[in-house]
Amino acid sequence: MLRTHNCGELTANDAGKEVTLCGWVATRRDHGKLIFIDIRDRYGLTQVVFIPKECGQETYAKGSQLRSEFVIRVKGIVNKRPSNTINPKLATGEIEVSAKELEVLNPSLTPPFEIEDTLEVTEEARLKYRYLDLRRKKVFSNFIMRHNLYKVIRAFLDAQGFIESETPILTKSTPEGARDYLVPSRLNPGEFYALPQSPQLFKQILMVSGIDKYYQIAKCFRDEDLRADRQPEFTQLDLEMSFPDEEDIFLVIERLMQLIFKEIKGIDIPVPFPRMSFAQAQAKYATDKPDLRKEFNTEFAFVWIKDFPLFKYNEEEKRWESEHHPFTAPAAEDLALLEETPAKIKSRSYDLVLNGTELGSGSIRIHDQALQEKIFKIIGLSREEAHKRFGFLMEAFQFGAPPHGGFAFGIDRLLAILAGEDSIREVITFPKTQKAFCPLTNAPSGVDERQLKELHLSIKKEKR
């Protein structure tokens, strides 16, 4: 290693040690013949002092040339600070390092903004220079939280017998909801993959395989209009179980949320969460995403909303659509209504709402091929079209599909709430703007004619 310690760990107990630190120059201050710098890495700050008679003129001269964000390596002796110069706000505030050697590993241009938490910077500048923005402690702390959240999730689900399993990113377009992101196939001219809006069909097939309990921290993609809580690519915790009822799934999610809030925020969340039917929520709050913080007085108020309608009517297209998705099971007591009164059928779906935000949703799934075909018929999919889109799932159902159900919640949305942020862009390392544009890389961008030719594509130019 180029360093013996990081910039946040030295204390008075290290006085007298020779140490080597690496990091970025946070500040430089000239006090007469003394030069002070703060060297920063992700762990913290350490004050370094250059004293001509102790470091020599060559090292001192190098120190005088340092500027903000230079990457340096400094070797020196740890000294206790005089009592009147101790900085109680820093973990390293009792010491300083008296420099002996200095190496500039890389200089830096003057940054477009200072690396300070309190400085107001436009979002455009922050996203264009995201690598600088991430050096700010407040911004970086969100990604430490994200890392810790993943650890909690994986440890909990592993203890519950879930198996982490990845599902394909290049998959089949099965448009039913938001628009797919399409990827042209070079080896199959004129045909396309789609990026998954969720792992829904694959996780159901995993239940057919007998995996029993599956989860995945999954990347998902939706080509939709963006808001503060939406991105074209996002991350969700996706899980599925065989042989559950709704309460089995509620129990797993409640215990997971309880652990997350305890480990990440140090807050005890009471369980079980309240349950409320869709009809009750609409009657009392005129929304299916009620904010119950005032009623329960817990900074964080969870509620399960269940018994959603199975279908909604599309007035424009004069047809029935799935309220959630077409793989959601109808309530057993409403099966007799399936053919004649779709409007009255309740589903076995459920949403988890936190502080008025839909955190995630799930359902008990259809596992019977005949019932699944009836649902497709009601929403206007012919048998031929249904099998064209979902034939691989229907075929799997013929080989002993167990009853199954699951849930998925938005990790970005949960993190934004945990971090007290208004936008999920604050908890995504390299987010897109509300126009689905990346200021850092300038994506999306054009491609050259050779690439288009390989994909058997051409760009149709609009007439003006």
C-alpha positions as CSV (number, residue, x, y, z in Angstrom):
1,M,0.0,0.0,0.0
2,L,1.1,3.6,-0.7
3,R,-0.2,4.6,2.8
4,T,0.1,3.2,6.3
5,H,-3.1,4.8,7.6
6,N,-6.2,6.5,6.3
7,C,-7.1,10.1,6.9
8,G,-9.7,9.5,9.6
9,E,-8.0,7.1,12.0
10,L,-5.0,8.8,13.7
11,T,-5.4,9.8,17.4
12,A,-3.3,11.0,20.3
13,N,-2.3,7.4,20.9
14,D,-0.4,7.5,17.6
15,A,1.8,10.4,18.7
16,G,5.5,9.8,17.7
17,K,4.7,7.3,14.9
18,E,6.0,7.8,11.4
19,V,3.0,7.5,9.0
20,T,2.2,7.9,5.4
21,L,-1.1,9.3,4.2
22,C,-2.7,9.5,0.8
23,G,-5.6,11.6,-0.3
24,W,-6.8,14.9,-1.7
25,V,-5.9,18.4,-0.6
26,A,-9.0,19.8,1.0
27,T,-7.6,23.2,2.1
28,R,-4.2,24.9,2.3
29,R,-3.4,27.7,4.7
30,D,-0.2,29.7,4.9
31,H,0.6,31.0,8.4
32,G,3.8,32.9,8.1
33,K,6.5,30.3,7.6
34,L,4.2,27.5,8.4
35,I,2.0,25.8,5.8
36,F,-1.0,23.8,6.9
37,I,-3.1,21.5,4.7
38,D,-6.0,19.2,5.4
39,I,-5.7,16.0,3.5
40,R,-8.9,14.2,2.9
41,D,-10.0,10.7,1.9
42,R,-13.4,8.9,2.3
43,Y,-12.6,8.2,6.0
44,G,-12.0,11.8,7.2
45,L,-9.5,14.7,7.4
46,T,-6.0,15.0,8.9
47,Q,-4.1,18.2,9.3
48,V,-0.6,18.2,8.0
49,V,2.0,21.0,8.8
50,F,5.0,21.9,6.7
51,I,7.8,23.4,8.9
52,P,10.9,24.4,6.9
53,K,13.5,23.3,9.5
54,E,11.8,19.9,9.9
55,C,10.8,19.0,6.3
56,G,13.6,20.7,4.4
57,Q,13.3,23.4,1.8
58,E,12.5,21.1,-1.1
59,T,9.5,19.5,0.6
60,Y,8.4,22.9,1.9
61,A,8.6,24.4,-1.6
62,K,6.4,21.5,-2.9
63,G,3.9,22.2,-0.1
64,S,3.6,25.8,-1.1
65,Q,2.6,24.8,-4.6
66,L,-0.3,22.6,-3.4
67,R,-3.8,23.5,-4.5
68,S,-7.3,22.1,-3.8
69,E,-7.9,18.6,-5.0
70,F,-4.3,17.7,-5.7
71,V,-3.8,14.0,-5.0
72,I,-0.8,13.7,-2.7
73,R,1.2,11.2,-0.6
74,V,2.8,12.6,2.5
75,K,5.1,11.0,5.1
76,G,5.6,12.5,8.5
77,I,5.5,12.2,12.3
78,V,2.3,12.3,14.3
79,N,2.4,15.1,16.9
80,K,-0.2,16.1,19.5
81,R,-1.7,19.5,18.9
82,P,-1.3,22.2,21.5
83,S,-4.4,22.2,23.7
84,N,-5.7,25.5,22.3
85,T,-5.6,24.2,18.7
86,I,-7.5,20.9,19.2
87,N,-10.4,20.6,16.9
88,P,-13.2,18.6,18.7
89,K,-15.3,18.4,15.5
90,L,-12.7,16.0,13.9
91,A,-12.0,12.5,14.9
92,T,-8.3,13.4,14.2
93,G,-8.6,16.8,15.9
94,E,-6.1,16.0,18.7
95,I,-3.2,15.5,16.3
96,E,-1.4,16.8,13.2
97,V,1.3,15.2,11.0
98,S,4.6,17.1,10.7
99,A,5.6,16.5,7.0
100,K,8.9,15.0,6.1
101,E,8.3,14.0,2.5
102,L,5.7,15.0,-0.1
103,E,4.8,13.5,-3.4
104,V,2.2,14.9,-5.8
105,L,0.6,11.9,-7.3
106,N,-1.7,14.0,-9.5
107,P,-2.4,17.7,-9.8
108,S,-5.9,19.0,-10.3
109,L,-7.5,21.8,-12.2
110,T,-9.4,24.3,-10.2
111,P,-12.8,22.5,-9.5
112,P,-15.9,24.1,-10.9
113,F,-17.3,24.2,-7.3
114,E,-15.8,23.8,-3.8
115,I,-16.0,20.4,-2.2
116,E,-18.1,21.5,0.7
117,D,-21.4,20.2,2.0
118,T,-22.9,23.7,2.7
119,L,-22.2,25.1,-0.8
120,E,-25.3,25.4,-3.1
121,V,-24.5,23.9,-6.5
122,T,-26.9,23.6,-9.4
123,E,-28.0,20.0,-10.2
124,E,-26.7,20.3,-13.7
125,A,-23.2,21.1,-12.4
126,R,-23.4,18.4,-9.8
127,L,-24.3,15.7,-12.3
128,K,-21.8,16.8,-15.0
129,Y,-19.0,16.7,-12.4
130,R,-20.5,13.8,-10.4
131,Y,-17.1,12.5,-9.4
132,L,-16.4,15.8,-7.6
133,D,-19.9,15.9,-6.1
134,L,-19.4,12.4,-4.6
135,R,-16.3,13.7,-2.7
136,R,-18.7,15.8,-0.6
137,K,-19.4,14.1,2.7
138,K,-23.1,14.6,2.7
139,V,-23.5,13.2,-0.8
140,F,-21.1,10.3,-0.2
141,S,-22.9,9.3,3.0
142,N,-26.0,8.3,1.0
143,F,-23.9,5.6,-0.8
144,I,-22.5,4.3,2.4
145,M,-26.1,4.0,3.5
146,R,-26.9,2.1,0.3
147,H,-24.0,-0.3,0.9
148,N,-25.2,-0.9,4.5
149,L,-28.8,-1.4,3.3
150,Y,-27.6,-4.1,0.9
151,K,-25.8,-5.9,3.7
152,V,-28.9,-5.9,5.9
153,I,-31.1,-7.2,3.1
154,R,-28.7,-10.0,2.2
155,A,-28.0,-11.1,5.7
156,F,-31.7,-11.2,6.6
157,L,-33.0,-13.0,3.5
158,D,-30.1,-15.5,3.7
159,A,-31.2,-16.3,7.3
160,Q,-34.7,-16.8,6.1
161,G,-33.7,-19.4,3.5
162,F,-33.9,-17.2,0.4
163,I,-31.6,-17.8,-2.5
164,E,-30.1,-14.9,-4.4
165,S,-30.5,-15.5,-8.1
166,E,-29.8,-13.3,-11.1
167,T,-32.2,-13.1,-14.1
168,P,-31.5,-12.0,-17.7
169,I,-31.1,-8.3,-18.6
170,L,-31.5,-9.0,-22.4
171,T,-34.9,-10.6,-22.6
172,K,-38.2,-10.7,-24.5
173,S,-40.4,-7.6,-25.0
174,T,-43.7,-8.3,-23.3
175,P,-45.3,-4.8,-23.4
176,E,-47.9,-4.5,-20.7
177,G,-47.6,-1.2,-18.8
178,A,-44.6,1.1,-19.3
179,R,-42.7,1.2,-22.6
180,D,-39.7,-1.2,-22.9
181,Y,-36.2,-0.1,-23.7
182,L,-35.4,-2.1,-26.9
183,V,-32.0,-3.5,-27.9
184,P,-31.5,-4.5,-31.6
185,S,-30.0,-7.9,-32.2
186,R,-27.0,-8.0,-34.6
187,L,-27.2,-11.8,-35.0
188,N,-30.9,-11.8,-35.6
189,P,-31.6,-8.9,-38.0
190,G,-34.9,-7.1,-37.4
191,E,-35.4,-8.6,-34.0
192,F,-35.0,-7.0,-30.6
193,Y,-34.3,-7.7,-27.0
194,A,-35.9,-5.7,-24.3
195,L,-34.4,-4.6,-21.0
196,P,-36.5,-5.9,-18.1
197,Q,-39.1,-3.7,-16.5
198,S,-39.0,-6.2,-13.7
199,P,-37.9,-9.9,-13.3
200,Q,-41.6,-10.8,-12.9
201,L,-41.8,-13.7,-15.4
202,F,-38.4,-15.2,-14.6
203,K,-39.1,-15.3,-10.8
204,Q,-42.4,-17.1,-11.5
205,I,-40.5,-19.6,-13.6
206,L,-38.0,-20.0,-10.7
207,M,-40.9,-21.0,-8.5
208,V,-41.8,-23.7,-11.1
209,S,-38.2,-24.9,-10.9
210,G,-38.6,-25.6,-7.1
211,I,-36.2,-22.9,-5.9
212,D,-38.9,-22.1,-3.2
213,K,-37.6,-18.7,-2.0
214,Y,-35.9,-16.3,-4.4
215,Y,-34.6,-12.8,-4.1
216,Q,-32.6,-10.4,-6.2
217,I,-31.4,-6.8,-5.9
218,A,-32.4,-6.2,-9.5
219,K,-31.8,-3.5,-12.1
220,C,-35.0,-2.6,-13.9
221,F,-35.6,-0.3,-16.9
222,R,-38.7,1.6,-17.9
223,D,-39.0,4.1,-20.7
224,E,-41.4,6.5,-19.0
225,D,-41.8,10.1,-18.2
226,L,-39.6,11.0,-15.2
227,R,-40.4,12.6,-11.8
228,A,-38.5,13.0,-8.6
229,D,-39.2,9.4,-7.7
230,R,-38.6,7.9,-11.1
231,Q,-35.5,7.1,-13.2
232,P,-35.2,5.2,-16.5
233,E,-33.1,2.6,-14.7
234,F,-33.7,1.8,-11.1
235,T,-33.0,-0.8,-8.5
236,Q,-35.6,-2.9,-6.6
237,L,-35.5,-5.7,-4.1
238,D,-37.4,-8.5,-5.9
239,L,-38.5,-11.7,-4.0
240,E,-40.8,-14.6,-4.6
241,M,-42.0,-17.5,-2.4
242,S,-43.7,-20.8,-3.1
243,F,-46.8,-21.9,-1.1
244,P,-47.4,-18.6,0.7
245,D,-50.5,-16.7,1.5
246,E,-50.6,-12.9,1.8
247,E,-49.7,-12.9,5.5
248,D,-46.6,-15.0,5.0
249,I,-45.3,-12.3,2.6
250,F,-46.4,-9.5,4.9
251,L,-44.5,-11.1,7.8
252,V,-41.2,-11.3,5.8
253,I,-41.4,-7.8,4.6
254,E,-42.4,-6.3,8.0
255,R,-39.5,-8.1,9.7
256,L,-37.1,-6.9,7.0
257,M,-38.3,-3.3,7.3
258,Q,-38.1,-3.4,11.0
259,L,-34.5,-4.6,10.8
260,I,-33.6,-2.0,8.1
261,F,-34.8,0.9,10.2
262,K,-33.1,-0.4,13.3
263,E,-29.8,-1.0,11.6
264,I,-29.7,2.0,9.3
265,K,-31.6,4.6,11.4
266,G,-31.5,3.3,15.0
267,I,-35.4,3.5,15.0
268,D,-37.8,0.8,16.3
269,I,-40.6,0.4,13.8
270,P,-43.7,-1.3,15.4
271,V,-45.1,-4.4,13.6
272,P,-47.4,-5.6,12.3
273,F,-48.2,-2.8,10.0
274,P,-51.8,-1.7,9.7
275,R,-53.9,-3.4,6.9
276,M,-56.4,-1.4,4.9
277,S,-58.5,-2.4,1.9
278,F,-58.3,-0.3,-1.3
279,A,-62.0,0.6,-0.8
280,Q,-61.4,1.7,2.8
281,A,-58.4,3.8,1.8
282,Q,-60.4,5.5,-1.0
283,A,-63.4,6.1,1.2
284,K,-61.4,7.6,4.1
285,Y,-58.4,9.3,2.4
286,A,-59.5,9.5,-1.3
287,T,-56.2,7.8,-2.2
288,D,-54.6,4.4,-2.2
289,K,-51.4,5.9,-0.8
290,P,-52.4,7.4,2.5
291,D,-49.9,9.2,4.7
292,L,-50.6,8.0,8.3
293,R,-47.9,9.9,10.1
294,K,-50.3,12.2,11.9
295,E,-52.6,9.4,13.0
296,F,-49.8,7.3,14.4
297,N,-47.5,10.1,15.5
298,T,-43.8,6.8,14.5
299,E,-41.8,9.6,11.9
300,F,-42.3,6.7,9.5
301,A,-45.8,5.2,9.0
302,F,-46.2,2.0,7.1
303,V,-49.6,0.6,5.9
304,W,-50.5,-2.3,3.7
305,I,-53.2,-1.5,1.1
306,K,-54.8,-4.7,-0.2
307,D,-57.9,-6.0,-2.1
308,F,-57.3,-3.9,-5.1
309,P,-59.7,-4.3,-8.1
310,L,-58.3,-6.9,-10.5
311,F,-59.2,-4.9,-13.5
312,K,-59.7,-1.2,-14.6
313,Y,-61.5,-0.1,-17.6
314,N,-59.7,1.8,-20.4
315,E,-62.3,4.2,-21.7
316,E,-60.2,5.3,-24.6
317,E,-59.6,1.8,-25.9
318,K,-62.9,0.4,-24.6
319,R,-61.4,-2.6,-22.9
320,W,-60.4,-4.0,-19.6
321,E,-56.8,-3.7,-18.3
322,S,-55.0,-5.3,-15.4
323,E,-54.9,-3.0,-12.3
324,H,-51.4,-4.3,-11.5
325,H,-50.3,-6.9,-14.0
326,P,-52.1,-9.9,-15.7
327,F,-50.3,-12.5,-13.5
328,T,-52.1,-11.4,-10.3
329,A,-54.5,-13.9,-8.9
330,P,-58.2,-13.0,-8.4
331,A,-59.7,-13.4,-4.9
332,A,-61.0,-16.9,-4.6
333,E,-64.5,-15.8,-3.6
334,D,-64.8,-13.7,-6.8
335,L,-63.9,-16.4,-9.3
336,A,-67.5,-16.9,-10.2
337,L,-67.7,-13.3,-11.3
338,L,-64.9,-13.6,-13.8
339,E,-66.9,-14.1,-17.0
340,E,-69.7,-11.6,-16.4
341,T,-68.7,-8.8,-14.0
342,P,-65.0,-8.0,-14.1
343,A,-65.5,-4.7,-12.4
344,K,-66.4,-6.4,-9.1
345,I,-63.5,-8.8,-8.9
346,K,-61.0,-8.1,-6.2
347,S,-57.3,-9.2,-6.6
348,R,-54.9,-10.8,-4.3
349,S,-52.5,-7.8,-4.7
350,Y,-51.1,-5.5,-2.1
351,D,-49.0,-2.3,-1.9
352,L,-46.8,-1.2,0.9
353,V,-47.1,2.5,1.5
354,L,-44.7,4.6,3.6
355,N,-45.4,8.2,4.4
356,G,-47.8,8.5,1.5
357,T,-45.3,7.0,-1.0
358,E,-45.9,3.6,-2.7
359,L,-42.7,1.8,-1.6
360,G,-43.5,-1.5,-3.4
361,S,-46.2,-3.9,-4.5
362,G,-46.8,-7.6,-4.9
363,S,-49.4,-10.3,-5.2
364,I,-50.3,-13.9,-5.0
365,R,-49.8,-15.1,-8.6
366,I,-51.9,-17.1,-11.0
367,H,-50.3,-20.6,-11.2
368,D,-53.0,-22.3,-13.3
369,Q,-52.7,-22.2,-17.1
370,A,-56.4,-22.2,-17.7
371,L,-57.1,-19.3,-15.3
372,Q,-54.2,-17.4,-16.8
373,E,-55.7,-17.8,-20.3
374,K,-59.0,-16.5,-19.0
375,I,-57.4,-13.3,-17.7
376,F,-55.6,-12.7,-20.9
377,K,-58.9,-13.1,-22.8
378,I,-60.6,-10.5,-20.6
379,I,-57.9,-7.9,-21.2
380,G,-58.2,-8.4,-24.9
381,L,-55.3,-10.7,-25.7
382,S,-56.2,-13.4,-28.1
383,R,-54.9,-16.9,-27.4
384,E,-52.4,-16.5,-30.3
385,E,-51.1,-13.1,-29.0
386,A,-50.9,-14.3,-25.4
387,H,-48.8,-17.3,-26.4
388,K,-46.7,-15.1,-28.6
389,R,-45.9,-12.9,-25.7
390,F,-46.0,-15.3,-22.7
391,G,-45.9,-18.7,-24.2
392,F,-42.8,-19.7,-22.3
393,L,-44.5,-19.0,-19.0
394,M,-47.7,-20.8,-20.0
395,E,-45.6,-23.8,-21.1
396,A,-43.8,-23.9,-17.7
397,F,-47.2,-23.9,-15.9
398,Q,-47.9,-27.3,-17.5
399,F,-45.1,-28.9,-15.6
400,G,-46.3,-28.6,-12.0
401,A,-46.3,-24.9,-11.1
402,P,-46.7,-24.4,-7.3
403,P,-48.9,-21.7,-5.8
404,H,-46.6,-18.7,-5.4
405,G,-46.5,-15.0,-4.6
406,G,-44.0,-12.2,-4.0
407,F,-43.2,-8.6,-3.6
408,A,-40.8,-6.0,-4.8
409,F,-39.9,-2.6,-3.4
410,G,-38.0,0.3,-4.8
411,I,-34.6,0.5,-3.1
412,D,-34.0,4.0,-4.5
413,R,-37.3,5.2,-3.0
414,L,-36.6,3.6,0.3
415,L,-33.1,5.1,0.5
416,A,-34.4,8.6,-0.4
417,I,-36.9,8.4,2.6
418,L,-34.2,7.0,4.9
419,A,-31.8,9.8,3.9
420,G,-34.4,12.5,4.1
421,E,-33.9,13.4,0.4
422,D,-36.6,14.8,-1.9
423,S,-35.4,13.0,-5.0
424,I,-34.1,9.5,-5.7
425,R,-31.4,11.1,-7.8
426,E,-29.6,11.9,-4.5
427,V,-29.2,8.2,-3.7
428,I,-28.2,7.0,-7.2
429,T,-24.5,7.2,-8.0
430,F,-24.9,8.4,-11.6
431,P,-28.5,9.4,-12.2
432,K,-30.2,10.8,-15.3
433,T,-31.9,14.1,-15.4
434,Q,-35.7,14.4,-15.8
435,K,-35.2,14.2,-19.5
436,A,-33.4,10.9,-19.1
437,F,-30.0,12.5,-20.0
438,C,-26.7,11.9,-18.3
439,P,-24.7,15.2,-18.1
440,L,-21.5,13.3,-17.2
441,T,-21.4,11.0,-20.3
442,N,-23.8,12.9,-22.6
443,A,-25.8,9.7,-23.0
444,P,-27.9,9.0,-25.0
445,S,-25.8,9.9,-28.0
446,G,-25.6,9.2,-31.7
447,V,-23.7,6.2,-33.1
448,D,-21.8,6.0,-36.3
449,E,-23.1,4.5,-39.6
450,R,-20.9,1.4,-39.3
451,Q,-22.6,0.4,-36.0
452,L,-26.1,1.0,-37.5
453,K,-25.2,-1.0,-40.6
454,E,-24.0,-4.0,-38.4
455,L,-27.5,-3.9,-36.7
456,H,-29.3,-3.6,-40.1
457,L,-30.7,-0.2,-39.0
458,S,-30.9,3.2,-40.4
459,I,-32.0,6.6,-39.0
460,K,-35.1,8.1,-40.7
461,K,-34.6,11.8,-40.9
462,E,-37.6,14.0,-40.3
463,K,-38.6,16.3,-43.2
464,R,-38.7,20.0,-42.3
